[in-house]
C-alpha cells in the first residue's frame, strides 16, 4: 500500500490537530507519506550522495556493503549488500543479499547481527562500501578491514545511532575512512550538505568529509582547539562553522560559491550563515568520508548523510528537506 485515498483522491496533507502528519504506519511499515525525496526534488547536478535514508523514490540500489567477522569457535568473514527497509532507511529489518565469504543463513540485518548466528559469535559489523545514490557511481569504499567504520556494535548489540537514528561510526584511533579517487568535481562550484555528530569533545583534529587534499582543500567539519571549521583552498582552518562544539547532531554546509558572489565560498551551521573565504579554481582529488586525502586528521564521530551538488541553488529548500527527516534543529 503506497497511497491513502478517499475514493479516487489521494491525501496530500494529513493533520493531527495543528500538527502536520508526515507519515502513516501499519505496524512497523510506512504505508503513506507526503515527504518528498531530496534527489527527486533536486536531482541535478548532484555529484555524489551518501545517506542512511533513501534519497530517490526510484533508487533501486543498495545502501551499504557490510562485513561481519566472527571470532568463536573460529574466525570467519562474510560480506553482504544491505538494502533499505520498507521505511526507506536502515534497520534490523533491512534485507541482505549478494553474500561472499563464509555462508550465512541470515536474510536480514537483524539475523546477520545476532549475538550468535550460523554457529559463530561475531565481533562488529563494519561498512566496506557506502553506495552513491546520485546515479554517478561515486561509491566510497575501503577493502582494509581495520579501516572500515562500524555500523553495528557488538557491545551494545545495536546499530550505531546519533540522535536516536542509525549512523555510521568513524573512529579516530582506528583511522577509519571510506574513499574514492575522483578528479571530476570542481571545488569552486560545489555545495555540500553534511549530517553528523562528533562523538568526543576533544581538541584533536578530525575531518568528517573531504573532497580535496592538503593542497586544494574542501573539507569539513574539522575540529581544531574548541571550534569547528571548514578548510578551503590553501588555508586550514578557513571558516569557523561553530564556536565551541558539542556532541549534538548538526547540519554543516560549505557553499562554493555562495549565492550572490562569484568570488567567495561560505559556511553554514544549522542554516546559520558563518564566515566566507576567497574562492579558488581547482578540482577534487578524491572523495573521502572520515579523513582528508593526504592528511592525518581522522574523524571521531557519526555520519548519516553527505550530499554534494555542483550548484549553489535551492539551499534553504534542501536544508528544510534534510531537517524534516533528521530533525536537527
C-alpha positions as CSV (number, residue, x, y, z in Angstrom):
1,X,0.0,0.0,0.0
2,X,1.6,3.3,-1.1
3,X,-1.5,5.6,-1.1
4,X,-4.3,6.6,1.2
5,X,-7.3,7.9,-0.6
6,X,-11.0,8.8,-0.3
7,X,-12.5,7.5,-3.5
8,X,-10.0,8.2,-6.3
9,X,-8.5,11.2,-4.5
10,X,-5.1,10.7,-2.7
11,X,-4.5,12.5,0.5
12,X,-1.9,15.3,0.0
13,X,-1.9,16.5,3.6
14,X,-2.9,15.0,6.9
15,X,-3.0,16.8,10.2
16,X,-3.5,15.8,13.8
17,X,-4.8,18.9,15.4
18,X,-2.5,21.6,14.2
19,X,0.4,19.2,13.6
20,X,1.3,18.1,10.1
21,X,1.4,14.3,9.8
22,X,4.5,13.2,7.7
23,X,3.7,9.5,7.5
24,X,1.2,6.8,8.4
25,X,2.3,3.4,9.5
26,X,0.6,-0.1,9.6
27,X,2.6,-1.8,12.3
28,X,6.2,-1.0,11.6
29,X,5.6,-0.4,7.9
30,X,5.3,3.0,6.3
31,X,2.1,2.9,4.1
32,X,1.8,6.6,3.3
33,X,3.9,9.7,3.4
34,X,3.8,13.2,1.9
35,X,7.6,13.5,2.3
36,X,9.5,14.3,-0.9
37,X,12.8,12.7,-1.7
38,X,15.5,15.3,-1.9
39,X,17.0,13.9,-5.1
40,X,13.6,13.8,-6.7
41,X,13.1,17.5,-5.9
42,X,16.7,18.5,-6.8
43,X,18.3,15.7,-8.9
44,X,20.8,17.7,-10.8
45,X,23.6,18.5,-10.7
46,X,24.1,16.1,-7.8
47,X,27.7,14.8,-7.9
48,X,27.6,12.3,-5.0
49,X,25.1,11.4,-2.4
50,X,25.5,9.0,0.6
51,X,22.8,8.5,3.2
52,X,21.2,6.1,5.5
53,X,17.8,7.1,4.1
54,X,16.6,6.6,0.6
55,X,17.2,9.8,-1.4
56,X,15.4,9.0,-4.6
57,X,12.0,7.3,-4.9
58,X,13.1,5.1,-7.8
59,X,16.5,4.3,-6.4
60,X,16.8,0.5,-6.7
61,X,20.3,0.1,-5.4
62,X,21.8,-0.8,-2.1
63,X,22.7,1.5,0.8
64,X,25.8,-0.2,2.1
65,X,28.1,-3.2,1.6
66,X,28.9,-4.6,5.1
67,X,31.3,-7.1,6.6
68,X,30.7,-9.5,9.6
69,X,33.7,-11.2,11.1
70,X,33.1,-13.9,13.6
71,X,35.5,-14.9,16.4
72,X,34.3,-18.1,18.0
73,X,34.7,-21.0,17.5
74,X,36.7,-19.9,14.6
75,X,37.4,-16.7,12.6
76,X,35.2,-16.3,9.5
77,X,34.3,-13.3,7.3
78,X,31.0,-12.7,5.4
79,X,30.3,-9.7,3.2
80,X,26.8,-8.7,2.0
81,X,24.9,-5.9,0.4
82,X,22.4,-4.1,2.6
83,X,19.1,-2.7,1.3
84,X,16.8,-0.1,2.6
85,X,13.8,-1.4,4.6
86,X,10.2,-0.7,3.9
87,X,10.5,2.6,5.7
88,X,13.3,3.6,3.3
89,X,16.0,3.6,6.0
90,X,18.4,1.1,7.5
91,X,17.2,-1.1,10.4
92,X,17.4,-4.7,11.5
93,X,14.6,-5.4,9.1
94,X,16.8,-4.5,6.1
95,X,17.5,-7.4,3.8
96,X,20.9,-8.7,3.0
97,X,21.9,-10.2,-0.4
98,X,25.0,-10.9,-2.6
99,X,27.0,-12.6,0.1
100,X,30.6,-13.6,-0.3
101,X,32.9,-15.4,2.1
102,X,31.6,-17.8,4.7
103,X,27.9,-18.8,4.1
104,X,25.2,-17.2,6.3
105,X,21.6,-18.4,6.5
106,X,20.5,-14.9,7.6
107,X,18.4,-12.8,5.2
108,X,18.0,-9.7,7.3
109,X,20.5,-7.5,9.1
110,X,18.9,-8.4,12.5
111,X,19.6,-12.1,11.9
112,X,23.1,-11.3,10.5
113,X,23.9,-9.3,13.6
114,X,22.6,-11.7,16.2
115,X,25.0,-12.4,19.1
116,X,25.4,-16.0,17.9
117,X,24.5,-16.7,14.3
118,X,25.3,-19.6,12.0
119,X,27.0,-21.2,14.9
120,X,29.6,-18.4,15.3
121,X,30.0,-15.4,17.6
122,X,30.6,-12.1,15.7
123,X,32.5,-9.1,16.8
124,X,31.2,-5.9,15.0
125,X,29.6,-5.3,11.6
126,X,31.6,-2.8,9.6
127,X,31.0,-0.8,6.4
128,X,33.0,-1.8,3.3
129,X,31.3,0.5,0.8
130,X,28.8,3.3,1.0
131,X,26.9,3.4,-2.2
132,X,26.3,6.6,-4.1
133,X,22.6,7.4,-4.8
134,X,23.3,10.3,-7.2
135,X,23.5,7.9,-10.2
136,X,27.1,8.8,-10.9
137,X,28.6,5.7,-9.3
138,X,30.8,7.6,-6.8
139,X,30.8,4.8,-4.3
140,X,33.3,5.3,-1.4
141,X,35.0,2.2,0.0
142,X,37.9,0.6,1.7
143,X,38.9,-3.1,1.5
144,X,41.2,-3.0,4.5
145,X,39.2,-4.5,7.4
146,X,40.6,-2.4,10.3
147,X,40.0,0.8,8.4
148,X,36.3,0.2,7.9
149,X,33.8,2.3,10.0
150,X,31.2,0.5,12.2
151,X,27.5,0.0,11.6
152,X,26.6,-2.5,14.4
153,X,28.3,-2.5,17.8
154,X,28.6,-5.9,19.4
155,X,29.0,-4.4,22.9
156,X,25.5,-2.8,22.6
157,X,24.0,-5.4,20.3
158,X,22.5,-2.4,18.4
159,X,23.0,-0.2,15.4
160,X,25.2,2.8,15.8
161,X,23.0,5.8,16.4
162,X,23.1,9.6,16.6
163,X,20.1,11.4,17.9
164,X,18.2,8.1,18.0
165,X,18.7,7.4,14.3
166,X,21.0,5.0,12.6
167,X,24.5,6.2,11.9
168,X,27.9,5.1,10.7
169,X,30.6,5.4,13.4
170,X,34.0,6.6,12.4
171,X,36.8,6.2,15.0
172,X,39.9,8.4,15.1
173,X,42.1,5.9,16.9
174,X,41.5,3.3,14.2
175,X,41.9,5.8,11.3
176,X,38.7,4.6,9.8
177,X,37.6,6.1,6.4
178,X,35.9,5.4,3.1
179,X,37.3,6.9,-0.1
180,X,37.2,7.1,-3.9
181,X,39.8,8.6,-6.2
182,X,37.9,11.3,-8.2
183,X,39.0,14.4,-10.1
184,X,35.6,15.3,-11.7
185,X,34.3,17.8,-9.1
186,X,35.3,21.5,-9.3
187,X,35.6,22.7,-5.8
188,X,34.9,26.3,-6.9
189,X,31.4,25.0,-7.9
190,X,30.4,22.6,-5.2
191,X,27.9,22.8,-2.4
192,X,27.9,20.0,0.2
193,X,25.5,19.2,3.0
194,X,26.8,17.1,5.9
195,X,24.7,15.5,8.6
196,X,26.6,14.1,11.6
197,X,27.8,14.4,15.1
198,X,31.1,14.4,16.9
199,X,31.5,11.5,19.4
200,X,34.1,13.2,21.6
201,X,34.6,16.8,22.6
202,X,38.4,16.7,22.4
203,X,40.7,19.3,20.7
204,X,42.3,16.8,18.4
205,X,41.8,17.5,14.7
206,X,39.2,15.4,12.9
207,X,37.7,15.8,9.4
208,X,34.3,14.3,8.6
209,X,34.2,14.9,4.8
210,X,36.8,15.8,2.2
211,X,36.6,16.5,-1.5
212,X,40.1,17.8,-1.9
213,X,43.5,17.1,-0.4
214,X,46.0,19.0,1.7
215,X,46.7,21.4,-1.2
216,X,43.3,22.1,-2.7
217,X,41.2,21.9,0.5
218,X,37.5,21.4,0.5
219,X,36.8,19.6,3.8
220,X,34.7,20.0,6.9
221,X,33.6,19.7,9.7
222,X,37.1,20.0,11.0
223,X,37.9,20.3,14.8
224,X,40.8,22.5,16.0
225,X,41.0,23.6,19.6
226,X,37.5,24.2,20.8
227,X,36.0,25.2,17.4
228,X,34.6,23.5,14.3
229,X,35.9,24.8,11.0
230,X,35.7,24.3,7.2
231,X,39.0,24.3,5.4
232,X,39.3,25.6,1.9
233,X,41.9,26.2,-0.7
234,X,45.4,26.5,0.8
235,X,44.1,27.6,4.2
236,X,43.4,25.4,7.2
237,X,41.3,26.4,9.0
238,X,39.4,28.9,6.8
239,X,35.9,29.4,8.2
240,X,34.6,29.0,11.7
241,X,31.5,26.9,11.5
242,X,30.9,26.6,15.2
243,X,32.5,28.4,18.2
244,X,32.8,25.7,20.9
245,X,31.4,22.4,19.8
246,X,29.2,19.8,21.3
247,X,28.1,16.2,20.6
248,X,24.7,17.1,19.1
249,X,23.8,16.2,15.5
250,X,24.5,19.1,13.1
251,X,23.9,20.1,9.5
252,X,27.2,21.6,8.3
253,X,27.4,23.1,4.8
254,X,30.1,24.6,2.5
255,X,28.6,26.5,-0.4
256,X,31.0,27.3,-3.2
257,X,30.4,29.9,-4.5
258,X,28.0,31.4,-2.1
259,X,24.8,32.9,-3.6
260,X,25.3,36.5,-4.8
261,X,29.1,36.2,-5.2
262,X,31.4,34.6,-7.7
263,X,34.5,35.1,-5.5
264,X,33.5,33.8,-2.1
265,X,32.8,30.4,-0.5
266,X,30.6,30.4,2.6
267,X,30.0,28.0,5.5
268,X,26.7,27.3,7.3
269,X,25.9,25.6,10.6
270,X,22.3,24.5,11.2
271,X,21.2,27.0,8.5
272,X,23.1,29.9,10.1
273,X,25.5,31.7,7.8
274,X,29.1,31.7,9.1
275,X,32.3,33.1,7.6
276,X,33.4,33.4,4.0
277,X,36.7,32.8,2.2
278,X,38.1,33.6,-1.2
279,X,37.2,31.1,-3.8
280,X,39.9,29.2,-5.8
281,X,39.8,27.3,-9.1
282,X,40.7,23.7,-8.5
283,X,39.3,20.2,-8.9
284,X,38.9,17.4,-6.4
285,X,41.5,14.7,-5.9
286,X,39.3,12.2,-4.1
287,X,36.1,11.9,-2.1
288,X,36.6,10.8,1.5
289,X,34.5,10.2,4.5
290,X,36.3,10.3,7.8
291,X,39.5,11.9,6.7
292,X,41.2,14.3,4.4
293,X,43.2,13.0,1.5
294,X,46.9,13.0,2.3
295,X,46.2,14.1,5.9
296,X,46.3,12.6,9.3
297,X,43.2,14.2,10.7
298,X,40.7,11.4,11.3
299,X,37.1,11.9,12.3
300,X,35.8,10.7,15.6
301,X,32.0,10.7,15.2
302,X,28.9,9.7,13.3
303,X,28.0,10.3,9.7
304,X,24.4,10.0,8.5
305,X,24.3,11.9,5.2
306,X,26.6,13.7,2.8
307,X,25.2,15.2,-0.5
308,X,27.4,17.2,-2.9
309,X,25.9,19.3,-5.6
310,X,27.7,21.1,-8.5
311,X,25.3,24.0,-7.8
312,X,24.5,26.5,-5.1
313,X,20.8,26.7,-5.9
314,X,17.9,26.0,-3.6
315,X,20.0,25.9,-0.4
316,X,17.1,26.7,2.0
317,X,14.8,24.2,0.4
318,X,17.4,21.5,0.7
319,X,18.0,22.4,4.3
320,X,14.3,22.1,5.0
321,X,14.2,18.6,3.4
322,X,17.2,17.4,5.4
323,X,15.9,18.8,8.7
324,X,12.4,17.3,8.2
325,X,13.9,13.9,8.1
326,X,16.8,14.1,10.5
327,X,15.2,16.7,13.0
328,X,18.5,18.5,13.6
329,X,17.4,22.0,14.8
